[in-house]
Each structure stands twice: as structure tokens, then as C-alpha cells.
Amino acid sequence: MEVMLWVKIEKPAETSNKDFFEVWRQESVAALEAVKAGVIKNIWKVAGKFEVIAVLDITEGDDLDAAVHALPIWKLGYAHIAKDITWTILRPYANWAEQLKELSKG
């Protein structure tokens, strides 16, 4: 099952730029390793904003929790900088198109 993650990152006022971006750098290394491993299908940083969008391939909710808590942002105690986390379960559009054939019959 594919799941889209959309997270807004907020830099705490008391955190230096150096510390903030170092945590994010470590996170980026782990995220790109997850892409190589196939856990994350793709990942993007929203241009001009501290936001990240990723599509993960999981089999169940437990996989989602394991993936999230394995990331440096959580391990290093910076989970509080991840704001407005949104998870959206995705389905192939072709499957929806097939369902529409039935739904459109009334």
C-alpha cells in the first residue's frame, strides 16, 4: 500500500541554524537510504518552504510507525519540529477508473 507523507518542519527559536540544519542533514541521509531500500518510493522538499513530501510503500500501519521512529529526527529528540504531519493512503487511479464504470451505472 502506498502512503503519502506531507510534513511541515518548524525551526524552534531556541535552536541554532547549525543544529537545525545538521539534524535535517542527518534526516536526509536516512531518507535517501530508505529510498535506496525501497521503503520510500520518492521524496521531495517543497521549494521555498520547510516542507517534505514522500510516498512510502508499506504493508500495514506497523510498518509506518517503524519507518517514522527509525528516522534521526525522532531518534535525536527533534520530533517536535515536525508539525502538521499528514498521512494519506493512496490507491492506483486505474482502480478508481474501473470502479467508476460501476458507479456511473447508477
MMTF fields as JSON, N, C-alpha, C and O atoms, coordinates in Angstrom:
{
  "mmtfVersion": "1.0.0",
  "mmtfProducer": "UNKNOWN",
  "numBonds": 423,
  "numAtoms": 424,
  "numGroups": 106,
  "numChains": 1,
  "numModels": 1,
  "chainsPerModel": [1],
  "groupsPerChain": [106],
  "chainIdList": ["A"],
  "bondAtomList": [4, 2, 8, 6, 12, 10, 16, 14, 20, 18, 24, 22, 28, 26, 32, 30, 36, 34, 40, 38, 44, 42, 48, 46, 52, 50, 56, 54, 60, 58, 64, 62, 68, 66, 72, 70, 76, 74, 80, 78, 84, 82, 88, 86, 92, 90, 96, 94, 100, 98, 104, 102, 108, 106, 112, 110, 116, 114, 120, 118, 124, 122, 128, 126, 132, 130, 136, 134, 140, 138, 144, 142, 148, 146, 152, 150, 156, 154, 160, 158, 164, 162, 168, 166, 172, 170, 176, 174, 180, 178, 184, 182, 188, 186, 192, 190, 196, 194, 200, 198, 204, 202, 208, 206, 212, 210, 216, 214, 220, 218, 224, 222, 228, 226, 232, 230, 236, 234, 240, 238, 244, 242, 248, 246, 252, 250, 256, 254, 260, 258, 264, 262, 268, 266, 272, 270, 276, 274, 280, 278, 284, 282, 288, 286, 292, 290, 296, 294, 300, 298, 304, 302, 308, 306, 312, 310, 316, 314, 320, 318, 324, 322, 328, 326, 332, 330, 336, 334, 340, 338, 344, 342, 348, 346, 352, 350, 356, 354, 360, 358, 364, 362, 368, 366, 372, 370, 376, 374, 380, 378, 384, 382, 388, 386, 392, 390, 396, 394, 400, 398, 404, 402, 408, 406, 412, 410, 416, 414, 420, 418],
  "bondOrderList": [1, 1, 1, 1, 1, 1, 1, 1, 1, 1, 1, 1, 1, 1, 1, 1, 1, 1, 1, 1, 1, 1, 1, 1, 1, 1, 1, 1, 1, 1, 1, 1, 1, 1, 1, 1, 1, 1, 1, 1, 1, 1, 1, 1, 1, 1, 1, 1, 1, 1, 1, 1, 1, 1, 1, 1, 1, 1, 1, 1, 1, 1, 1, 1, 1, 1, 1, 1, 1, 1, 1, 1, 1, 1, 1, 1, 1, 1, 1, 1, 1, 1, 1, 1, 1, 1, 1, 1, 1, 1, 1, 1, 1, 1, 1, 1, 1, 1, 1, 1, 1, 1, 1, 1, 1],
  "groupList": [{"groupName": "MET", "atomNameList": ["N", "CA", "C", "O"], "elementList": ["N", "C", "C", "O"], "formalChargeList": [0, 0, 0, 0], "bondAtomList": [1, 0, 2, 1, 3, 2], "bondOrderList": [1, 1, 2], "singleLetterCode": "M", "chemCompType": "L-PEPTIDE LINKING"}, {"groupName": "GLU", "atomNameList": ["N", "CA", "C", "O"], "elementList": ["N", "C", "C", "O"], "formalChargeList": [0, 0, 0, 0], "bondAtomList": [1, 0, 2, 1, 3, 2], "bondOrderList": [1, 1, 2], "singleLetterCode": "E", "chemCompType": "L-PEPTIDE LINKING"}, {"groupName": "VAL", "atomNameList": ["N", "CA", "C", "O"], "elementList": ["N", "C", "C", "O"], "formalChargeList": [0, 0, 0, 0], "bondAtomList": [1, 0, 2, 1, 3, 2], "bondOrderList": [1, 1, 2], "singleLetterCode": "V", "chemCompType": "L-PEPTIDE LINKING"}, {"groupName": "LEU", "atomNameList": ["N", "CA", "C", "O"], "elementList": ["N", "C", "C", "O"], "formalChargeList": [0, 0, 0, 0], "bondAtomList": [1, 0, 2, 1, 3, 2], "bondOrderList": [1, 1, 2], "singleLetterCode": "L", "chemCompType": "L-PEPTIDE LINKING"}, {"groupName": "TRP", "atomNameList": ["N", "CA", "C", "O"], "elementList": ["N", "C", "C", "O"], "formalChargeList": [0, 0, 0, 0], "bondAtomList": [1, 0, 2, 1, 3, 2], "bondOrderList": [1, 1, 2], "singleLetterCode": "W", "chemCompType": "L-PEPTIDE LINKING"}, {"groupName": "LYS", "atomNameList": ["N", "CA", "C", "O"], "elementList": ["N", "C", "C", "O"], "formalChargeList": [0, 0, 0, 0], "bondAtomList": [1, 0, 2, 1, 3, 2], "bondOrderList": [1, 1, 2], "singleLetterCode": "K", "chemCompType": "L-PEPTIDE LINKING"}, {"groupName": "ILE", "atomNameList": ["N", "CA", "C", "O"], "elementList": ["N", "C", "C", "O"], "formalChargeList": [0, 0, 0, 0], "bondAtomList": [1, 0, 2, 1, 3, 2], "bondOrderList": [1, 1, 2], "singleLetterCode": "I", "chemCompType": "L-PEPTIDE LINKING"}, {"groupName": "PRO", "atomNameList": ["N", "CA", "C", "O"], "elementList": ["N", "C", "C", "O"], "formalChargeList": [0, 0, 0, 0], "bondAtomList": [1, 0, 2, 1, 3, 2], "bondOrderList": [1, 1, 2], "singleLetterCode": "P", "chemCompType": "L-PEPTIDE LINKING"}, {"groupName": "ALA", "atomNameList": ["N", "CA", "C", "O"], "elementList": ["N", "C", "C", "O"], "formalChargeList": [0, 0, 0, 0], "bondAtomList": [1, 0, 2, 1, 3, 2], "bondOrderList": [1, 1, 2], "singleLetterCode": "A", "chemCompType": "L-PEPTIDE LINKING"}, {"groupName": "THR", "atomNameList": ["N", "CA", "C", "O"], "elementList": ["N", "C", "C", "O"], "formalChargeList": [0, 0, 0, 0], "bondAtomList": [1, 0, 2, 1, 3, 2], "bondOrderList": [1, 1, 2], "singleLetterCode": "T", "chemCompType": "L-PEPTIDE LINKING"}, {"groupName": "SER", "atomNameList": ["N", "CA", "C", "O"], "elementList": ["N", "C", "C", "O"], "formalChargeList": [0, 0, 0, 0], "bondAtomList": [1, 0, 2, 1, 3, 2], "bondOrderList": [1, 1, 2], "singleLetterCode": "S", "chemCompType": "L-PEPTIDE LINKING"}, {"groupName": "ASN", "atomNameList": ["N", "CA", "C", "O"], "elementList": ["N", "C", "C", "O"], "formalChargeList": [0, 0, 0, 0], "bondAtomList": [1, 0, 2, 1, 3, 2], "bondOrderList": [1, 1, 2], "singleLetterCode": "N", "chemCompType": "L-PEPTIDE LINKING"}, {"groupName": "ASP", "atomNameList": ["N", "CA", "C", "O"], "elementList": ["N", "C", "C", "O"], "formalChargeList": [0, 0, 0, 0], "bondAtomList": [1, 0, 2, 1, 3, 2], "bondOrderList": [1, 1, 2], "singleLetterCode": "D", "chemCompType": "L-PEPTIDE LINKING"}, {"groupName": "PHE", "atomNameList": ["N", "CA", "C", "O"], "elementList": ["N", "C", "C", "O"], "formalChargeList": [0, 0, 0, 0], "bondAtomList": [1, 0, 2, 1, 3, 2], "bondOrderList": [1, 1, 2], "singleLetterCode": "F", "chemCompType": "L-PEPTIDE LINKING"}, {"groupName": "ARG", "atomNameList": ["N", "CA", "C", "O"], "elementList": ["N", "C", "C", "O"], "formalChargeList": [0, 0, 0, 0], "bondAtomList": [1, 0, 2, 1, 3, 2], "bondOrderList": [1, 1, 2], "singleLetterCode": "R", "chemCompType": "L-PEPTIDE LINKING"}, {"groupName": "GLN", "atomNameList": ["N", "CA", "C", "O"], "elementList": ["N", "C", "C", "O"], "formalChargeList": [0, 0, 0, 0], "bondAtomList": [1, 0, 2, 1, 3, 2], "bondOrderList": [1, 1, 2], "singleLetterCode": "Q", "chemCompType": "L-PEPTIDE LINKING"}, {"groupName": "GLY", "atomNameList": ["N", "CA", "C", "O"], "elementList": ["N", "C", "C", "O"], "formalChargeList": [0, 0, 0, 0], "bondAtomList": [1, 0, 2, 1, 3, 2], "bondOrderList": [1, 1, 2], "singleLetterCode": "G", "chemCompType": "PEPTIDE LINKING"}, {"groupName": "HIS", "atomNameList": ["N", "CA", "C", "O"], "elementList": ["N", "C", "C", "O"], "formalChargeList": [0, 0, 0, 0], "bondAtomList": [1, 0, 2, 1, 3, 2], "bondOrderList": [1, 1, 2], "singleLetterCode": "H", "chemCompType": "L-PEPTIDE LINKING"}, {"groupName": "TYR", "atomNameList": ["N", "CA", "C", "O"], "elementList": ["N", "C", "C", "O"], "formalChargeList": [0, 0, 0, 0], "bondAtomList": [1, 0, 2, 1, 3, 2], "bondOrderList": [1, 1, 2], "singleLetterCode": "Y", "chemCompType": "L-PEPTIDE LINKING"}],
  "groupTypeList": [0, 1, 2, 0, 3, 4, 2, 5, 6, 1, 5, 7, 8, 1, 9, 10, 11, 5, 12, 13, 13, 1, 2, 4, 14, 15, 1, 10, 2, 8, 8, 3, 1, 8, 2, 5, 8, 16, 2, 6, 5, 11, 6, 4, 5, 2, 8, 16, 5, 13, 1, 2, 6, 8, 2, 3, 12, 6, 9, 1, 16, 12, 12, 3, 12, 8, 8, 2, 17, 8, 3, 7, 6, 4, 5, 3, 16, 18, 8, 17, 6, 8, 5, 12, 6, 9, 4, 9, 6, 3, 14, 7, 18, 8, 11, 4, 8, 1, 15, 3, 5, 1, 3, 10, 5, 16],
  "groupIdList": [1, 2, 3, 4, 5, 6, 7, 8, 9, 10, 11, 12, 13, 14, 15, 16, 17, 18, 19, 20, 21, 22, 23, 24, 25, 26, 27, 28, 29, 30, 31, 32, 33, 34, 35, 36, 37, 38, 39, 40, 41, 42, 43, 44, 45, 46, 47, 48, 49, 50, 51, 52, 53, 54, 55, 56, 57, 58, 59, 60, 61, 62, 63, 64, 65, 66, 67, 68, 69, 70, 71, 72, 73, 74, 75, 76, 77, 78, 79, 80, 81, 82, 83, 84, 85, 86, 87, 88, 89, 90, 91, 92, 93, 94, 95, 96, 97, 98, 99, 100, 101, 102, 103, 104, 105, 106],
  "secStructList": [7, 3, 3, 3, 3, 3, 3, 3, 3, 7, 7, 7, 6, 6, 1, 7, 2, 2, 2, 2, 2, 2, 2, 2, 2, 2, 2, 2, 2, 2, 2, 2, 2, 2, 2, 2, 2, 6, 1, 3, 3, 3, 3, 3, 3, 7, 6, 6, 1, 1, 3, 3, 3, 3, 3, 3, 3, 7, 1, 1, 2, 2, 2, 2, 2, 2, 2, 2, 2, 6, 1, 2, 2, 2, 2, 6, 6, 7, 4, 4, 4, 3, 3, 3, 3, 3, 3, 3, 3, 3, 7, 7, 2, 2, 2, 2, 2, 2, 2, 2, 2, 2, 2, 6, 6, 7],
  "xCoordList": [0.86, 0.0, 0.909, 1.908, 0.543, 1.308, 0.653, -0.568, 1.489, 1.024, 1.839, 3.065, 1.142, 1.83, 1.99, 1.04, 3.192, 3.509, 3.734, 4.477, 3.102, 3.354, 3.621, 2.752, 4.813, 5.177, 5.785, 6.595, 5.362, 5.924, 6.926, 6.621, 8.119, 9.177, 9.26, 9.278, 9.311, 9.377, 10.639, 10.863, 11.456, 12.688, 12.349, 11.83, 12.636, 12.401, 13.3, 14.456, 12.78, 13.528, 14.816, 15.816, 14.795, 15.972, 17.029, 18.096, 16.747, 17.685, 18.489, 17.926, 19.795, 20.644, 20.418, 19.99, 20.713, 20.626, 21.519, 21.132, 22.72, 23.668, 23.057, 23.1, 22.493, 21.902, 20.678, 20.509, 19.837, 18.623, 18.954, 18.393, 19.861, 20.192, 21.033, 21.01, 21.772, 22.52, 21.557, 21.746, 20.536, 19.533, 18.849, 18.637, 18.509, 17.847, 18.794, 18.354, 20.096, 21.069, 21.108, 21.109, 21.142, 21.142, 19.855, 19.871, 18.761, 17.473, 17.514, 16.99, 18.137, 18.206, 18.999, 18.638, 20.075, 20.873, 20.017, 19.999, 19.308, 18.455, 17.324, 16.984, 16.743, 15.634, 16.101, 15.411, 17.262, 17.759, 18.169, 18.058, 18.64, 18.908, 17.609, 17.583, 16.529, 15.223, 14.706, 14.014, 15.031, 14.672, 15.411, 14.812, 16.709, 17.502, 16.979, 17.005, 16.499, 15.988, 14.573, 14.083, 13.915, 12.568, 11.457, 10.284, 11.789, 10.766, 10.074, 8.851, 10.88, 10.338, 10.436, 11.519, 9.305, 9.307, 9.88, 10.594, 9.572, 10.114, 9.936, 9.072, 10.766, 10.702, 11.048, 11.905, 10.371, 10.576, 10.65, 10.039, 11.407, 11.392, 10.62, 10.948, 9.618, 8.829, 9.713, 10.259, 9.848, 10.709, 10.219, 9.029, 11.147, 10.836, 10.16, 9.827, 9.949, 9.285, 10.021, 10.732, 9.852, 10.384, 9.323, 8.725, 9.104, 8.111, 8.699, 9.484, 8.293, 8.748, 7.528, 6.606, 7.545, 6.503, 7.197, 8.2, 6.668, 7.243, 6.121, 5.027, 6.411, 5.495, 6.21, 7.286, 5.578, 6.137, 5.35, 4.154, 6.033, 5.396, 5.409, 6.463, 4.22, 4.124, 3.067, 2.234, 3.115, 2.094, 1.04, -0.097, 1.432, 0.482, 0.925, 2.033, 0.068, 0.349, 1.589, 2.288, 1.87, 3.066, 4.326, 5.274, 4.341, 5.493, 5.685, 6.811, 4.58, 4.62, 5.241, 6.128, 4.782, 5.346, 6.828, 7.626, 7.2, 8.608, 9.475, 10.568, 9.005, 9.773, 9.962, 11.059, 8.904, 8.966, 9.911, 10.757, 9.773, 10.564, 12.016, 12.835, 12.344, 13.725, 14.505, 15.733, 13.804, 14.465, 15.176, 14.72, 16.294, 17.073, 16.281, 16.532, 15.333, 14.57, 13.885, 13.744, 13.463, 12.85, 13.928, 13.861, 14.91, 15.959, 16.756, 17.192, 16.946, 17.736, 16.901, 17.419, 15.617, 14.76, 14.226, 13.892, 14.146, 13.657, 12.278, 11.901, 11.54, 10.222, 9.298, 8.384, 9.54, 8.682, 8.791, 7.933, 9.811, 9.923, 9.074, 8.863, 8.588, 7.715, 6.277, 5.664, 5.757, 4.411, 3.482, 3.93, 2.221, 1.217, 1.556, 1.637, 1.751, 2.043, 0.731, -0.239, 0.724, -0.459, -0.088, 0.864, -0.856, -0.681, -1.907, -3.035, -1.698, -2.804, -2.575, -1.55, -3.531, -3.435, -3.785, -4.802, -2.926, -3.11, -3.588, -3.278, -4.344, -4.735, -4.505, -4.597, -4.214, -3.982, -5.206, -6.337, -4.964, -6.071, -6.79, -7.999, -6.053, -6.672, -7.742, -8.768, -7.512, -8.514, -9.768, -10.889, -9.567, -10.696, -11.466, -12.696, -10.752, -11.395, -12.279, -13.371, -11.814, -12.631, -13.867, -14.959, -13.706, -14.838, -15.847, -17.053, -15.365, -16.265, -17.193, -18.318, -16.729, -17.592, -18.847, -19.942, -18.696, -19.846, -20.67, -21.9, -19.969, -20.663, -21.49, -22.552, -21.016, -21.712, -22.968, -23.758, -23.15, -24.333, -25.547, -26.69, -25.267, -26.363, -26.794, -27.712],
  "yCoordList": [-1.163, 0.0, 1.23, 1.282, 2.209, 3.441, 4.494, 4.65, 5.202, 6.231, 7.497, 7.449, 8.627, 9.893, 10.576, 10.678, 11.032, 11.799, 13.243, 13.507, 14.156, 15.582, 16.155, 16.121, 16.678, 17.205, 18.602, 18.869, 19.467, 20.81, 20.806, 20.357, 21.312, 21.366, 22.791, 23.751, 22.923, 24.243, 24.34, 23.522, 25.338, 25.55, 26.253, 27.369, 25.611, 26.27, 27.5, 27.481, 28.549, 29.801, 29.591, 30.263, 28.664, 28.453, 27.551, 27.343, 27.024, 26.134, 26.934, 27.684, 26.764, 27.48, 26.914, 25.771, 27.729, 27.248, 26.037, 25.068, 26.094, 24.987, 23.678, 22.662, 23.698, 22.481, 22.026, 20.836, 22.977, 22.659, 21.981, 20.936, 22.579, 22.017, 20.75, 19.924, 20.581, 19.335, 18.172, 17.085, 18.396, 17.339, 17.018, 15.849, 18.041, 17.824, 17.116, 16.288, 17.437, 16.754, 15.262, 14.423, 14.942, 13.533, 12.842, 11.688, 13.562, 13.034, 12.76, 11.748, 13.663, 13.492, 12.246, 11.543, 11.979, 10.778, 9.53, 8.63, 9.481, 8.331, 8.197, 7.087, 9.319, 9.276, 8.745, 7.935, 9.193, 8.719, 7.247, 6.532, 6.792, 5.362, 4.566, 3.461, 5.122, 4.456, 4.405, 3.458, 5.408, 5.376, 4.219, 3.441, 4.116, 3.028, 1.666, 0.718, 1.562, 0.292, -0.015, -1.13, 0.974, 0.757, 1.057, 0.896, 1.49, 1.83, 3.131, 3.251, 4.095, 5.339, 5.258, 5.049, 5.422, 5.345, 6.609, 6.552, 7.75, 9.013, 10.04, 9.9, 11.08, 12.117, 13.456, 13.543, 14.484, 15.831, 16.812, 16.604, 17.887, 19.034, 20.111, 20.408, 20.688, 21.736, 22.976, 23.461, 23.481, 24.637, 25.859, 26.176, 26.528, 27.761, 27.585, 28.574, 26.354, 26.085, 24.976, 24.184, 24.919, 23.819, 22.718, 22.455, 22.088, 21.019, 19.877, 20.085, 18.675, 17.478, 16.629, 16.479, 16.081, 15.162, 13.869, 13.894, 12.754, 11.461, 10.463, 10.58, 9.486, 8.376, 7.119, 6.764, 6.459, 5.242, 4.036, 4.126, 2.914, 1.654, 0.77, 0.293, 0.554, -0.221, -1.305, -1.254, -2.284, -3.339, -3.147, -3.597, -2.466, -2.233, -1.042, -0.533, -0.61, 0.536, 0.374, 1.352, -0.835, -1.082, -0.69, -0.174, -0.934, -0.559, 0.95, 1.447, 1.664, 3.119, 3.643, 4.496, 3.137, 3.542, 3.205, 4.019, 2.021, 1.614, 2.53, 2.912, 2.883, 3.746, 5.128, 5.684, 5.679, 7.016, 7.056, 7.945, 6.113, 6.143, 5.721, 5.866, 5.209, 4.859, 6.064, 6.016, 7.141, 8.31, 9.149, 9.232, 9.773, 10.58, 11.68, 11.972, 12.292, 13.382, 12.904, 13.672, 11.644, 11.074, 10.576, 10.839, 9.866, 9.297, 10.367, 10.143, 11.526, 12.589, 13.522, 14.496, 13.221, 14.011, 15.291, 16.24, 15.32, 16.509, 16.297, 17.045, 15.322, 15.05, 16.26, 16.421, 17.108, 18.283, 19.305, 20.182, 19.22, 20.18, 19.774, 20.57, 18.54, 18.063, 18.453, 17.867, 19.431, 19.951, 19.568, 19.289, 19.56, 19.316, 18.095, 18.19, 16.959, 15.722, 15.173, 14.979, 14.928, 14.387, 13.093, 13.047, 12.044, 10.757, 10.527, 10.675, 10.169, 9.918, 8.588, 8.392, 7.68, 6.399, 6.631, 7.245, 6.129, 6.311, 5.012, 3.919, 5.149, 3.973, 4.267, 5.42, 3.259, 3.485, 4.102, 3.675, 5.098, 5.765, 4.809, 4.924, 3.87, 2.883, 2.075, 1.728, 1.777, 1.057, 1.91, 1.407, 3.202, 4.121, 4.209, 4.224, 4.265, 4.334, 3.112, 3.226, 1.959, 0.738, 0.826, 0.443, 1.324, 1.468, 2.463, 2.292, 3.491, 4.484, 3.882, 4.348, 2.859, 2.189, 1.656, 1.756, 1.096, 0.558, 1.678, 1.67, 2.649, 3.738, 4.577, 5.087, 4.713, 5.544, 4.87, 5.515, 3.609, 2.889, 3.198, 2.926, 3.774, 4.168, 3.177, 3.434],
  "zCoordList": [0.0, 0.0, 0.0, 0.717, -0.814, -0.86, 0.029, 0.046, 0.758, 1.667, 1.405, 1.305, 1.297, 1.121, 2.478, 3.255, 2.742, 3.944, 3.514, 2.569, 4.198, 3.998, 5.378, 6.249, 5.579, 6.895, 6.753, 5.866, 7.653, 7.73, 8.882, 9.987, 8.604, 9.602, 10.138, 9.368, 11.455, 12.074, 12.916, 13.809, 12.631, 13.391, 14.704, 14.69, 15.841, 17.121, 17.276, 16.855, 17.87, 18.032, 18.82, 18.567, 19.774, 20.622, 19.977, 20.555, 18.805, 18.114, 17.088, 16.29, 17.121, 16.156, 14.753, 14.59, 13.757, 12.372, 12.179, 11.525, 12.753, 12.621, 13.132, 12.437, 14.339, 14.911, 14.113, 13.844, 13.742, 12.994, 11.67, 11.342, 10.916, 9.607, 9.711, 8.799, 10.8, 10.988, 11.228, 10.681, 12.035, 12.241, 10.916, 10.592, 10.159, 8.87, 7.9, 7.103, 7.96, 7.097, 7.418, 6.517, 8.716, 9.115, 8.654, 8.224, 8.754, 8.299, 6.801, 6.336, 6.05, 4.598, 4.211, 3.268, 4.938, 4.671, 4.887, 4.047, 6.018, 6.324, 5.311, 4.9, 4.911, 3.954, 2.601, 1.982, 2.143, 0.852, 0.914, -0.082, 2.07, 2.252, 2.191, 1.65, 2.744, 2.684, 1.251, 0.878, 0.446, -0.974, -1.652, -2.394, -1.392, -1.975, -1.552, -2.336, -0.306, 0.222, -0.264, -0.085, -0.878, -1.394, -0.41, -0.747, 0.799, 1.79, 1.383, 1.455, 0.958, 0.425, -1.092, -1.637, -1.772, -3.235, -3.847, -4.849, -3.249, -3.705, -2.608, -1.742, -2.651, -1.629, -2.266, -3.146, -1.807, -2.331, -1.174, -0.126, -1.377, -0.476, -1.234, -2.383, -0.62, -1.255, -1.38, -0.388, -2.596, -2.844, -2.064, -2.063, -1.41, -0.696, 0.647, 1.3, 1.073, 2.352, 3.083, 2.466, 4.393, 5.183, 5.224, 6.267, 4.087, 3.97, 3.147, 2.222, 3.513, 2.819, 2.473, 3.275, 1.265, 0.812, 0.403, -0.311, 0.852, 0.495, 0.238, 0.789, -0.604, -0.824, -0.342, -0.825, 0.624, 1.208, 0.731, 0.45, 0.645, 0.274, 1.52, 1.941, 2.109, 3.345, 3.186, 2.281, 4.081, 4.05, 5.134, 4.993, 6.228, 7.315, 8.151, 7.984, 9.035, 9.875, 10.736, 11.001, 11.174, 11.984, 11.223, 11.815, 9.898, 9.074, 9.065, 9.069, 9.051, 9.034, 10.328, 10.292, 11.458, 12.748, 12.822, 13.286, 12.371, 12.422, 11.567, 11.984, 10.385, 9.485, 10.091, 10.046, 10.654, 11.232, 12.431, 12.524, 13.334, 14.562, 14.353, 15.261, 13.184, 12.871, 12.342, 12.259, 11.985, 11.397, 12.452, 13.592, 12.074, 13.029, 13.725, 14.895, 13.03, 13.652, 14.934, 15.885, 14.961, 16.169, 17.127, 18.328, 16.61, 17.46, 18.207, 19.337, 17.579, 18.192, 19.072, 19.617, 19.207, 20.079, 19.455, 20.164, 18.137, 17.447, 16.813, 15.91, 17.254, 16.669, 16.774, 15.966, 17.773, 17.983, 16.847, 16.743, 16.0, 14.895, 13.7, 12.784, 13.707, 12.633, 12.979, 13.87, 12.277, 12.539, 11.39, 10.278, 11.671, 10.628, 9.775, 8.55, 10.423, 9.702, 9.148, 9.881, 7.838, 7.182, 6.47, 5.692, 6.748, 6.073, 5.209, 5.678, 3.963, 3.045, 2.341, 1.689, 2.473, 1.785, 0.318, -0.006, -0.556, -1.992, -2.631, -2.157, -3.709, -4.473, -5.943, -6.365, -6.714, -8.141, -8.81, -8.581, -9.628, -10.309, -11.254, -11.456, -11.83, -12.72, -11.979, -12.564, -10.715, -9.921, -9.736, -9.814, -9.492, -9.362, -10.675, -10.674, -11.788, -13.101, -13.328, -13.885, -12.902, -13.019, -12.137, -12.558, -10.924, -10.015, -10.574, -10.396, -11.24, -11.83, -12.875, -13.054, -13.556, -14.546, -13.872, -14.426, -12.689, -11.949, -11.326, -11.387, -10.722, -10.063, -11.043, -10.686, -12.237, -13.222, -13.785, -14.475, -13.502, -13.953, -13.072, -13.44, -11.899, -11.016, -10.048, -9.269]
}
